[in-house]
Amino acid sequence: MIKNFKNAISGECGGPSVETIIGIAVALIMGVALIAFGRAVVSWIAKSKQQVNNMEVGNLTSTTSYT
């Protein structure tokens, strides 16, 4: 198998095979990067939501009357 791989890299007849390997590798890297980015965005939104839920309303207390 290693012999075939070396032969494919060294000769022109292996060109499409090498291009295919590179294309698959790039696609996998992009897929992993997009998944990691998606998880980071979801985590950031969850943290932001938690921060907003923990905010206190300024100067409003239970003793304040609006009448």
mmJSON file of the N, C-alpha and C atoms, coordinates in Angstrom:
{"data_MODEL":{"atom_site":{
"group_PDB":["ATOM","ATOM","ATOM","ATOM","ATOM","ATOM","ATOM","ATOM","ATOM","ATOM","ATOM","ATOM","ATOM","ATOM","ATOM","ATOM","ATOM","ATOM","ATOM","ATOM","ATOM","ATOM","ATOM","ATOM","ATOM","ATOM","ATOM","ATOM","ATOM","ATOM","ATOM","ATOM","ATOM","ATOM","ATOM","ATOM","ATOM","ATOM","ATOM","ATOM","ATOM","ATOM","ATOM","ATOM","ATOM","ATOM","ATOM","ATOM","ATOM","ATOM","ATOM","ATOM","ATOM","ATOM","ATOM","ATOM","ATOM","ATOM","ATOM","ATOM","ATOM","ATOM","ATOM","ATOM","ATOM","ATOM","ATOM","ATOM","ATOM","ATOM","ATOM","ATOM","ATOM","ATOM","ATOM","ATOM","ATOM","ATOM","ATOM","ATOM","ATOM","ATOM","ATOM","ATOM","ATOM","ATOM","ATOM","ATOM","ATOM","ATOM","ATOM","ATOM","ATOM","ATOM","ATOM","ATOM","ATOM","ATOM","ATOM","ATOM","ATOM","ATOM","ATOM","ATOM","ATOM","ATOM","ATOM","ATOM","ATOM","ATOM","ATOM","ATOM","ATOM","ATOM","ATOM","ATOM","ATOM","ATOM","ATOM","ATOM","ATOM","ATOM","ATOM","ATOM","ATOM","ATOM","ATOM","ATOM","ATOM","ATOM","ATOM","ATOM","ATOM","ATOM","ATOM","ATOM","ATOM","ATOM","ATOM","ATOM","ATOM","ATOM","ATOM","ATOM","ATOM","ATOM","ATOM","ATOM","ATOM","ATOM","ATOM","ATOM","ATOM","ATOM","ATOM","ATOM","ATOM","ATOM","ATOM","ATOM","ATOM","ATOM","ATOM","ATOM","ATOM","ATOM","ATOM","ATOM","ATOM","ATOM","ATOM","ATOM","ATOM","ATOM","ATOM","ATOM","ATOM","ATOM","ATOM","ATOM","ATOM","ATOM","ATOM","ATOM","ATOM","ATOM","ATOM","ATOM","ATOM","ATOM","ATOM","ATOM","ATOM","ATOM","ATOM","ATOM","ATOM","ATOM","ATOM","ATOM","ATOM"],
"id":[1,2,3,4,5,6,7,8,9,10,11,12,13,14,15,16,17,18,19,20,21,22,23,24,25,26,27,28,29,30,31,32,33,34,35,36,37,38,39,40,41,42,43,44,45,46,47,48,49,50,51,52,53,54,55,56,57,58,59,60,61,62,63,64,65,66,67,68,69,70,71,72,73,74,75,76,77,78,79,80,81,82,83,84,85,86,87,88,89,90,91,92,93,94,95,96,97,98,99,100,101,102,103,104,105,106,107,108,109,110,111,112,113,114,115,116,117,118,119,120,121,122,123,124,125,126,127,128,129,130,131,132,133,134,135,136,137,138,139,140,141,142,143,144,145,146,147,148,149,150,151,152,153,154,155,156,157,158,159,160,161,162,163,164,165,166,167,168,169,170,171,172,173,174,175,176,177,178,179,180,181,182,183,184,185,186,187,188,189,190,191,192,193,194,195,196,197,198,199,200,201],
"type_symbol":["N","C","C","N","C","C","N","C","C","N","C","C","N","C","C","N","C","C","N","C","C","N","C","C","N","C","C","N","C","C","N","C","C","N","C","C","N","C","C","N","C","C","N","C","C","N","C","C","N","C","C","N","C","C","N","C","C","N","C","C","N","C","C","N","C","C","N","C","C","N","C","C","N","C","C","N","C","C","N","C","C","N","C","C","N","C","C","N","C","C","N","C","C","N","C","C","N","C","C","N","C","C","N","C","C","N","C","C","N","C","C","N","C","C","N","C","C","N","C","C","N","C","C","N","C","C","N","C","C","N","C","C","N","C","C","N","C","C","N","C","C","N","C","C","N","C","C","N","C","C","N","C","C","N","C","C","N","C","C","N","C","C","N","C","C","N","C","C","N","C","C","N","C","C","N","C","C","N","C","C","N","C","C","N","C","C","N","C","C","N","C","C","N","C","C","N","C","C","N","C","C"],
"label_atom_id":["N","CA","C","N","CA","C","N","CA","C","N","CA","C","N","CA","C","N","CA","C","N","CA","C","N","CA","C","N","CA","C","N","CA","C","N","CA","C","N","CA","C","N","CA","C","N","CA","C","N","CA","C","N","CA","C","N","CA","C","N","CA","C","N","CA","C","N","CA","C","N","CA","C","N","CA","C","N","CA","C","N","CA","C","N","CA","C","N","CA","C","N","CA","C","N","CA","C","N","CA","C","N","CA","C","N","CA","C","N","CA","C","N","CA","C","N","CA","C","N","CA","C","N","CA","C","N","CA","C","N","CA","C","N","CA","C","N","CA","C","N","CA","C","N","CA","C","N","CA","C","N","CA","C","N","CA","C","N","CA","C","N","CA","C","N","CA","C","N","CA","C","N","CA","C","N","CA","C","N","CA","C","N","CA","C","N","CA","C","N","CA","C","N","CA","C","N","CA","C","N","CA","C","N","CA","C","N","CA","C","N","CA","C","N","CA","C","N","CA","C","N","CA","C","N","CA","C","N","CA","C","N","CA","C"],
"label_alt_id":[null,null,null,null,null,null,null,null,null,null,null,null,null,null,null,null,null,null,null,null,null,null,null,null,null,null,null,null,null,null,null,null,null,null,null,null,null,null,null,null,null,null,null,null,null,null,null,null,null,null,null,null,null,null,null,null,null,null,null,null,null,null,null,null,null,null,null,null,null,null,null,null,null,null,null,null,null,null,null,null,null,null,null,null,null,null,null,null,null,null,null,null,null,null,null,null,null,null,null,null,null,null,null,null,null,null,null,null,null,null,null,null,null,null,null,null,null,null,null,null,null,null,null,null,null,null,null,null,null,null,null,null,null,null,null,null,null,null,null,null,null,null,null,null,null,null,null,null,null,null,null,null,null,null,null,null,null,null,null,null,null,null,null,null,null,null,null,null,null,null,null,null,null,null,null,null,null,null,null,null,null,null,null,null,null,null,null,null,null,null,null,null,null,null,null,null,null,null,null,null,null],
"label_comp_id":["MET","MET","MET","ILE","ILE","ILE","LYS","LYS","LYS","ASN","ASN","ASN","PHE","PHE","PHE","LYS","LYS","LYS","ASN","ASN","ASN","ALA","ALA","ALA","ILE","ILE","ILE","SER","SER","SER","GLY","GLY","GLY","GLU","GLU","GLU","CYS","CYS","CYS","GLY","GLY","GLY","GLY","GLY","GLY","PRO","PRO","PRO","SER","SER","SER","VAL","VAL","VAL","GLU","GLU","GLU","THR","THR","THR","ILE","ILE","ILE","ILE","ILE","ILE","GLY","GLY","GLY","ILE","ILE","ILE","ALA","ALA","ALA","VAL","VAL","VAL","ALA","ALA","ALA","LEU","LEU","LEU","ILE","ILE","ILE","MET","MET","MET","GLY","GLY","GLY","VAL","VAL","VAL","ALA","ALA","ALA","LEU","LEU","LEU","ILE","ILE","ILE","ALA","ALA","ALA","PHE","PHE","PHE","GLY","GLY","GLY","ARG","ARG","ARG","ALA","ALA","ALA","VAL","VAL","VAL","VAL","VAL","VAL","SER","SER","SER","TRP","TRP","TRP","ILE","ILE","ILE","ALA","ALA","ALA","LYS","LYS","LYS","SER","SER","SER","LYS","LYS","LYS","GLN","GLN","GLN","GLN","GLN","GLN","VAL","VAL","VAL","ASN","ASN","ASN","ASN","ASN","ASN","MET","MET","MET","GLU","GLU","GLU","VAL","VAL","VAL","GLY","GLY","GLY","ASN","ASN","ASN","LEU","LEU","LEU","THR","THR","THR","SER","SER","SER","THR","THR","THR","THR","THR","THR","SER","SER","SER","TYR","TYR","TYR","THR","THR","THR"],
"label_asym_id":["A","A","A","A","A","A","A","A","A","A","A","A","A","A","A","A","A","A","A","A","A","A","A","A","A","A","A","A","A","A","A","A","A","A","A","A","A","A","A","A","A","A","A","A","A","A","A","A","A","A","A","A","A","A","A","A","A","A","A","A","A","A","A","A","A","A","A","A","A","A","A","A","A","A","A","A","A","A","A","A","A","A","A","A","A","A","A","A","A","A","A","A","A","A","A","A","A","A","A","A","A","A","A","A","A","A","A","A","A","A","A","A","A","A","A","A","A","A","A","A","A","A","A","A","A","A","A","A","A","A","A","A","A","A","A","A","A","A","A","A","A","A","A","A","A","A","A","A","A","A","A","A","A","A","A","A","A","A","A","A","A","A","A","A","A","A","A","A","A","A","A","A","A","A","A","A","A","A","A","A","A","A","A","A","A","A","A","A","A","A","A","A","A","A","A","A","A","A","A","A","A"],
"label_entity_id":["1","1","1","1","1","1","1","1","1","1","1","1","1","1","1","1","1","1","1","1","1","1","1","1","1","1","1","1","1","1","1","1","1","1","1","1","1","1","1","1","1","1","1","1","1","1","1","1","1","1","1","1","1","1","1","1","1","1","1","1","1","1","1","1","1","1","1","1","1","1","1","1","1","1","1","1","1","1","1","1","1","1","1","1","1","1","1","1","1","1","1","1","1","1","1","1","1","1","1","1","1","1","1","1","1","1","1","1","1","1","1","1","1","1","1","1","1","1","1","1","1","1","1","1","1","1","1","1","1","1","1","1","1","1","1","1","1","1","1","1","1","1","1","1","1","1","1","1","1","1","1","1","1","1","1","1","1","1","1","1","1","1","1","1","1","1","1","1","1","1","1","1","1","1","1","1","1","1","1","1","1","1","1","1","1","1","1","1","1","1","1","1","1","1","1","1","1","1","1","1","1"],
"label_seq_id":[1,1,1,2,2,2,3,3,3,4,4,4,5,5,5,6,6,6,7,7,7,8,8,8,9,9,9,10,10,10,11,11,11,12,12,12,13,13,13,14,14,14,15,15,15,16,16,16,17,17,17,18,18,18,19,19,19,20,20,20,21,21,21,22,22,22,23,23,23,24,24,24,25,25,25,26,26,26,27,27,27,28,28,28,29,29,29,30,30,30,31,31,31,32,32,32,33,33,33,34,34,34,35,35,35,36,36,36,37,37,37,38,38,38,39,39,39,40,40,40,41,41,41,42,42,42,43,43,43,44,44,44,45,45,45,46,46,46,47,47,47,48,48,48,49,49,49,50,50,50,51,51,51,52,52,52,53,53,53,54,54,54,55,55,55,56,56,56,57,57,57,58,58,58,59,59,59,60,60,60,61,61,61,62,62,62,63,63,63,64,64,64,65,65,65,66,66,66,67,67,67],
"pdbx_PDB_ins_code":[null,null,null,null,null,null,null,null,null,null,null,null,null,null,null,null,null,null,null,null,null,null,null,null,null,null,null,null,null,null,null,null,null,null,null,null,null,null,null,null,null,null,null,null,null,null,null,null,null,null,null,null,null,null,null,null,null,null,null,null,null,null,null,null,null,null,null,null,null,null,null,null,null,null,null,null,null,null,null,null,null,null,null,null,null,null,null,null,null,null,null,null,null,null,null,null,null,null,null,null,null,null,null,null,null,null,null,null,null,null,null,null,null,null,null,null,null,null,null,null,null,null,null,null,null,null,null,null,null,null,null,null,null,null,null,null,null,null,null,null,null,null,null,null,null,null,null,null,null,null,null,null,null,null,null,null,null,null,null,null,null,null,null,null,null,null,null,null,null,null,null,null,null,null,null,null,null,null,null,null,null,null,null,null,null,null,null,null,null,null,null,null,null,null,null,null,null,null,null,null,null],
"Cartn_x":[0.822,0.0,0.872,1.919,2.828,3.523,3.874,4.496,3.569,2.301,1.326,1.175,1.19,1.065,2.273,3.48,4.688,4.667,4.216,4.13,3.117,2.001,0.976,1.489,2.251,2.778,3.861,4.708,5.84,5.452,4.39,4.033,2.829,2.695,1.564,0.267,0.364,-0.852,-1.536,-0.831,-1.425,-1.999,-1.977,-2.447,-3.861,-4.82,-6.194,-6.351,-5.579,-5.661,-5.172,-4.07,-3.523,-4.497,-5.065,-6.035,-7.247,-7.657,-8.802,-8.476,-7.299,-6.885,-6.832,-6.271,-6.182,-7.583,-8.455,-9.825,-10.573,-10.426,-11.089,-10.538,-9.212,-8.598,-9.089,-9.151,-9.629,-11.088,-11.901,-13.318,-13.478,-12.682,-12.752,-12.325,-11.255,-10.788,-11.836,-12.439,-13.485,-14.695,-15.06,-16.189,-15.943,-14.754,-14.406,-14.383,-13.842,-13.797,-15.204,-16.103,-17.477,-18.205,-17.972,-18.597,-18.077,-16.764,-16.184,-16.722,-16.835,-17.374,-18.825,-19.614,-21.012,-21.15,-20.319,-20.362,-19.952,-18.971,-18.547,-19.666,-20.381,-21.488,-22.612,-22.95,-24.004,-23.612,-22.361,-21.875,-21.939,-21.543,-21.569,-23.005,-23.936,-25.339,-25.878,-25.518,-25.977,-25.445,-24.165,-23.589,-24.26,-24.536,-25.197,-26.6,-27.305,-28.657,-28.638,-27.654,-27.531,-27.227,-26.365,-26.049,-27.279,-28.063,-29.273,-30.269,-30.421,-31.353,-30.914,-29.613,-29.105,-29.085,-29.405,-29.386,-30.49,-30.18,-31.171,-31.722,-32.97,-33.577,-33.212,-32.645,-32.168,-33.282,-33.158,-34.012,-35.459,-35.769,-37.123,-37.108,-37.879,-37.974,-39.44,-39.664,-41.028,-41.836,-41.151,-41.866,-42.208,-41.739,-42.002,-43.456,-44.131,-45.529,-45.637,-46.4,-46.553,-47.897,-48.649,-49.962,-49.92],
"Cartn_y":[-1.188,0.0,1.259,1.244,2.396,2.547,1.403,1.44,2.107,1.738,2.325,3.828,4.214,5.632,6.422,5.877,6.541,6.616,5.567,5.548,6.581,6.708,7.672,9.098,9.364,10.716,11.047,10.071,10.351,10.439,9.761,9.747,10.609,10.934,11.734,10.938,9.635,8.82,8.807,9.219,9.279,10.636,11.552,12.906,12.992,12.389,12.468,11.87,10.831,10.232,11.199,11.865,12.832,13.997,14.46,15.555,15.145,13.92,13.426,13.376,12.888,12.824,14.224,15.17,16.541,17.141,16.882,17.395,16.851,15.568,14.958,15.522,15.692,16.244,17.67,18.478,19.858,19.868,18.999,18.924,18.509,17.546,17.121,18.234,18.934,20.033,21.133,21.477,22.503,22.05,20.792,20.275,20.349,19.944,20.01,21.458,22.36,23.773,24.354,24.002,24.498,23.951,22.702,22.125,22.815,23.05,23.737,25.164,25.847,27.211,27.209,26.254,26.155,25.924,25.058,24.814,26.055,26.795,28.018,29.059,29.175,30.131,29.735,28.449,27.984,28.235,27.985,28.231,29.71,30.563,32.011,32.494,31.985,32.386,31.928,30.73,30.236,31.104,31.488,32.36,33.72,34.255,35.556,35.485,34.418,34.245,34.178,33.476,33.374,34.741,35.517,36.854,37.75,37.687,38.51,38.076,36.794,36.309,36.692,36.871,37.219,38.717,39.52,40.97,41.405,42.418,42.984,44.248,44.507,45.724,46.843,47.92,49.02,49.816,50.094,50.967,50.498,49.317,48.806,47.82,48.13,47.233,46.902,45.989,45.557,46.636,47.622,48.673,49.861,49.879,51.003,50.931,52.071,52.132,53.075,52.685,53.493,54.205,54.201,54.851,56.243],
"Cartn_z":[0.0,0.0,0.0,0.809,0.847,-0.498,-1.115,-2.443,-3.45,-3.421,-4.336,-4.09,-2.832,-2.506,-3.015,-2.794,-3.3,-4.82,-5.48,-6.93,-7.425,-6.719,-7.122,-6.977,-5.93,-5.726,-6.744,-7.055,-7.945,-9.416,-9.837,-11.255,-11.569,-12.84,-13.276,-13.256,-13.4,-13.421,-12.057,-11.041,-9.7,-9.384,-10.338,-10.101,-9.575,-10.248,-9.739,-8.351,-8.047,-6.717,-5.654,-5.941,-4.992,-4.839,-5.938,-5.862,-5.044,-5.192,-4.426,-2.946,-2.608,-1.203,-0.602,-1.327,-0.835,-0.685,-1.644,-1.567,-0.367,-0.12,1.036,2.333,2.405,3.617,3.874,2.835,2.998,3.441,2.856,3.23,4.695,5.133,6.532,7.478,7.13,7.974,8.061,6.935,6.936,7.745,7.624,8.396,9.894,10.312,11.737,12.208,11.394,11.767,11.902,10.988,11.073,12.293,12.622,13.812,15.066,15.134,16.292,16.395,15.273,15.272,15.737,15.264,15.677,17.169,17.711,19.161,19.944,19.445,20.12,20.11,19.005,18.911,19.871,19.907,20.808,22.259,22.596,23.953,24.288,23.346,23.576,23.789,23.0,23.148,24.501,24.934,26.229,27.363,27.283,28.309,28.307,27.131,27.03,27.605,27.305,27.829,29.351,29.884,31.333,31.948,31.3,31.807,31.803,30.739,30.656,31.715,31.942,32.955,34.363,34.579,35.903,36.16,35.164,35.353,36.311,37.106,37.997,37.357,37.599,37.089,38.048,37.529,38.376,39.019,40.299,41.092,41.203,40.856,41.041,42.195,43.219,44.361,44.581,45.484,45.737,46.474,47.053,47.786,46.915,45.684,44.799,44.336,44.416,43.992,42.804,41.809,40.61,40.575,41.654,41.634,42.175],
"occupancy":[1.0,1.0,1.0,1.0,1.0,1.0,1.0,1.0,1.0,1.0,1.0,1.0,1.0,1.0,1.0,1.0,1.0,1.0,1.0,1.0,1.0,1.0,1.0,1.0,1.0,1.0,1.0,1.0,1.0,1.0,1.0,1.0,1.0,1.0,1.0,1.0,1.0,1.0,1.0,1.0,1.0,1.0,1.0,1.0,1.0,1.0,1.0,1.0,1.0,1.0,1.0,1.0,1.0,1.0,1.0,1.0,1.0,1.0,1.0,1.0,1.0,1.0,1.0,1.0,1.0,1.0,1.0,1.0,1.0,1.0,1.0,1.0,1.0,1.0,1.0,1.0,1.0,1.0,1.0,1.0,1.0,1.0,1.0,1.0,1.0,1.0,1.0,1.0,1.0,1.0,1.0,1.0,1.0,1.0,1.0,1.0,1.0,1.0,1.0,1.0,1.0,1.0,1.0,1.0,1.0,1.0,1.0,1.0,1.0,1.0,1.0,1.0,1.0,1.0,1.0,1.0,1.0,1.0,1.0,1.0,1.0,1.0,1.0,1.0,1.0,1.0,1.0,1.0,1.0,1.0,1.0,1.0,1.0,1.0,1.0,1.0,1.0,1.0,1.0,1.0,1.0,1.0,1.0,1.0,1.0,1.0,1.0,1.0,1.0,1.0,1.0,1.0,1.0,1.0,1.0,1.0,1.0,1.0,1.0,1.0,1.0,1.0,1.0,1.0,1.0,1.0,1.0,1.0,1.0,1.0,1.0,1.0,1.0,1.0,1.0,1.0,1.0,1.0,1.0,1.0,1.0,1.0,1.0,1.0,1.0,1.0,1.0,1.0,1.0,1.0,1.0,1.0,1.0,1.0,1.0,1.0,1.0,1.0,1.0,1.0,1.0],
"B_iso_or_equiv":[0.0,0.0,0.0,0.0,0.0,0.0,0.0,0.0,0.0,0.0,0.0,0.0,0.0,0.0,0.0,0.0,0.0,0.0,0.0,0.0,0.0,0.0,0.0,0.0,0.0,0.0,0.0,0.0,0.0,0.0,0.0,0.0,0.0,0.0,0.0,0.0,0.0,0.0,0.0,0.0,0.0,0.0,0.0,0.0,0.0,0.0,0.0,0.0,0.0,0.0,0.0,0.0,0.0,0.0,0.0,0.0,0.0,0.0,0.0,0.0,0.0,0.0,0.0,0.0,0.0,0.0,0.0,0.0,0.0,0.0,0.0,0.0,0.0,0.0,0.0,0.0,0.0,0.0,0.0,0.0,0.0,0.0,0.0,0.0,0.0,0.0,0.0,0.0,0.0,0.0,0.0,0.0,0.0,0.0,0.0,0.0,0.0,0.0,0.0,0.0,0.0,0.0,0.0,0.0,0.0,0.0,0.0,0.0,0.0,0.0,0.0,0.0,0.0,0.0,0.0,0.0,0.0,0.0,0.0,0.0,0.0,0.0,0.0,0.0,0.0,0.0,0.0,0.0,0.0,0.0,0.0,0.0,0.0,0.0,0.0,0.0,0.0,0.0,0.0,0.0,0.0,0.0,0.0,0.0,0.0,0.0,0.0,0.0,0.0,0.0,0.0,0.0,0.0,0.0,0.0,0.0,0.0,0.0,0.0,0.0,0.0,0.0,0.0,0.0,0.0,0.0,0.0,0.0,0.0,0.0,0.0,0.0,0.0,0.0,0.0,0.0,0.0,0.0,0.0,0.0,0.0,0.0,0.0,0.0,0.0,0.0,0.0,0.0,0.0,0.0,0.0,0.0,0.0,0.0,0.0,0.0,0.0,0.0,0.0,0.0,0.0],
"pdbx_formal_charge":[null,null,null,null,null,null,null,null,null,null,null,null,null,null,null,null,null,null,null,null,null,null,null,null,null,null,null,null,null,null,null,null,null,null,null,null,null,null,null,null,null,null,null,null,null,null,null,null,null,null,null,null,null,null,null,null,null,null,null,null,null,null,null,null,null,null,null,null,null,null,null,null,null,null,null,null,null,null,null,null,null,null,null,null,null,null,null,null,null,null,null,null,null,null,null,null,null,null,null,null,null,null,null,null,null,null,null,null,null,null,null,null,null,null,null,null,null,null,null,null,null,null,null,null,null,null,null,null,null,null,null,null,null,null,null,null,null,null,null,null,null,null,null,null,null,null,null,null,null,null,null,null,null,null,null,null,null,null,null,null,null,null,null,null,null,null,null,null,null,null,null,null,null,null,null,null,null,null,null,null,null,null,null,null,null,null,null,null,null,null,null,null,null,null,null,null,null,null,null,null,null],
"auth_seq_id":[1,1,1,2,2,2,3,3,3,4,4,4,5,5,5,6,6,6,7,7,7,8,8,8,9,9,9,10,10,10,11,11,11,12,12,12,13,13,13,14,14,14,15,15,15,16,16,16,17,17,17,18,18,18,19,19,19,20,20,20,21,21,21,22,22,22,23,23,23,24,24,24,25,25,25,26,26,26,27,27,27,28,28,28,29,29,29,30,30,30,31,31,31,32,32,32,33,33,33,34,34,34,35,35,35,36,36,36,37,37,37,38,38,38,39,39,39,40,40,40,41,41,41,42,42,42,43,43,43,44,44,44,45,45,45,46,46,46,47,47,47,48,48,48,49,49,49,50,50,50,51,51,51,52,52,52,53,53,53,54,54,54,55,55,55,56,56,56,57,57,57,58,58,58,59,59,59,60,60,60,61,61,61,62,62,62,63,63,63,64,64,64,65,65,65,66,66,66,67,67,67],
"auth_comp_id":["MET","MET","MET","ILE","ILE","ILE","LYS","LYS","LYS","ASN","ASN","ASN","PHE","PHE","PHE","LYS","LYS","LYS","ASN","ASN","ASN","ALA","ALA","ALA","ILE","ILE","ILE","SER","SER","SER","GLY","GLY","GLY","GLU","GLU","GLU","CYS","CYS","CYS","GLY","GLY","GLY","GLY","GLY","GLY","PRO","PRO","PRO","SER","SER","SER","VAL","VAL","VAL","GLU","GLU","GLU","THR","THR","THR","ILE","ILE","ILE","ILE","ILE","ILE","GLY","GLY","GLY","ILE","ILE","ILE","ALA","ALA","ALA","VAL","VAL","VAL","ALA","ALA","ALA","LEU","LEU","LEU","ILE","ILE","ILE","MET","MET","MET","GLY","GLY","GLY","VAL","VAL","VAL","ALA","ALA","ALA","LEU","LEU","LEU","ILE","ILE","ILE","ALA","ALA","ALA","PHE","PHE","PHE","GLY","GLY","GLY","ARG","ARG","ARG","ALA","ALA","ALA","VAL","VAL","VAL","VAL","VAL","VAL","SER","SER","SER","TRP","TRP","TRP","ILE","ILE","ILE","ALA","ALA","ALA","LYS","LYS","LYS","SER","SER","SER","LYS","LYS","LYS","GLN","GLN","GLN","GLN","GLN","GLN","VAL","VAL","VAL","ASN","ASN","ASN","ASN","ASN","ASN","MET","MET","MET","GLU","GLU","GLU","VAL","VAL","VAL","GLY","GLY","GLY","ASN","ASN","ASN","LEU","LEU","LEU","THR","THR","THR","SER","SER","SER","THR","THR","THR","THR","THR","THR","SER","SER","SER","TYR","TYR","TYR","THR","THR","THR"],
"auth_asym_id":["A","A","A","A","A","A","A","A","A","A","A","A","A","A","A","A","A","A","A","A","A","A","A","A","A","A","A","A","A","A","A","A","A","A","A","A","A","A","A","A","A","A","A","A","A","A","A","A","A","A","A","A","A","A","A","A","A","A","A","A","A","A","A","A","A","A","A","A","A","A","A","A","A","A","A","A","A","A","A","A","A","A","A","A","A","A","A","A","A","A","A","A","A","A","A","A","A","A","A","A","A","A","A","A","A","A","A","A","A","A","A","A","A","A","A","A","A","A","A","A","A","A","A","A","A","A","A","A","A","A","A","A","A","A","A","A","A","A","A","A","A","A","A","A","A","A","A","A","A","A","A","A","A","A","A","A","A","A","A","A","A","A","A","A","A","A","A","A","A","A","A","A","A","A","A","A","A","A","A","A","A","A","A","A","A","A","A","A","A","A","A","A","A","A","A","A","A","A","A","A","A"],
"auth_atom_id":["N","CA","C","N","CA","C","N","CA","C","N","CA","C","N","CA","C","N","CA","C","N","CA","C","N","CA","C","N","CA","C","N","CA","C","N","CA","C","N","CA","C","N","CA","C","N","CA","C","N","CA","C","N","CA","C","N","CA","C","N","CA","C","N","CA","C","N","CA","C","N","CA","C","N","CA","C","N","CA","C","N","CA","C","N","CA","C","N","CA","C","N","CA","C","N","CA","C","N","CA","C","N","CA","C","N","CA","C","N","CA","C","N","CA","C","N","CA","C","N","CA","C","N","CA","C","N","CA","C","N","CA","C","N","CA","C","N","CA","C","N","CA","C","N","CA","C","N","CA","C","N","CA","C","N","CA","C","N","CA","C","N","CA","C","N","CA","C","N","CA","C","N","CA","C","N","CA","C","N","CA","C","N","CA","C","N","CA","C","N","CA","C","N","CA","C","N","CA","C","N","CA","C","N","CA","C","N","CA","C","N","CA","C","N","CA","C","N","CA","C","N","CA","C","N","CA","C","N","CA","C","N","CA","C"],
"pdbx_PDB_model_num":[1,1,1,1,1,1,1,1,1,1,1,1,1,1,1,1,1,1,1,1,1,1,1,1,1,1,1,1,1,1,1,1,1,1,1,1,1,1,1,1,1,1,1,1,1,1,1,1,1,1,1,1,1,1,1,1,1,1,1,1,1,1,1,1,1,1,1,1,1,1,1,1,1,1,1,1,1,1,1,1,1,1,1,1,1,1,1,1,1,1,1,1,1,1,1,1,1,1,1,1,1,1,1,1,1,1,1,1,1,1,1,1,1,1,1,1,1,1,1,1,1,1,1,1,1,1,1,1,1,1,1,1,1,1,1,1,1,1,1,1,1,1,1,1,1,1,1,1,1,1,1,1,1,1,1,1,1,1,1,1,1,1,1,1,1,1,1,1,1,1,1,1,1,1,1,1,1,1,1,1,1,1,1,1,1,1,1,1,1,1,1,1,1,1,1,1,1,1,1,1,1]
}}}
